[in-house]
């Protein structure tokens, strides 16, 4: 945790990713403040058994999904995919869920067609819906 905080304070990082079990809420808060001050994204991976970390802006649950079939062979596995569920976010309702796939051609993640074709949730404006489906 100390090394991660110092890296964030240095402003030399473009992003930080760490797998860490945080026992004290103060540590999570210090990391959050360092990331905000440096304007650097800091992603903390924790087990599903650890309850929410105080001081974090968002909390997501990520689960692997079965891939679809490949377009050239129905027996071959398709693109790897994951289900992302928003569990906590200031100003947003929890429970929003997205399916993302990894493209080996572009080396990028993309929103799955299954997510982008879903109907708008109640109260969701058309502009917001377009932002998620691009």
ZIDA-V994165 format. One record per helix or strand of 3 or more residues. SS is the DSSP state (2 for helix, 1 for strand). FROM is the first residue (numbers start at 1). TO is the last residue. If there is no record, write none. Layout:
ss=SS from=FROM to=TO
ss=SS from=FROM to=TO
//
This chain:
ss=2 from=2 to=10
ss=1 from=15 to=19
ss=2 from=25 to=38
ss=1 from=41 to=45
ss=1 from=58 to=65
ss=1 from=73 to=77
ss=1 from=81 to=89
ss=1 from=97 to=103
ss=1 from=108 to=111
ss=2 from=113 to=116
ss=2 from=126 to=133
//
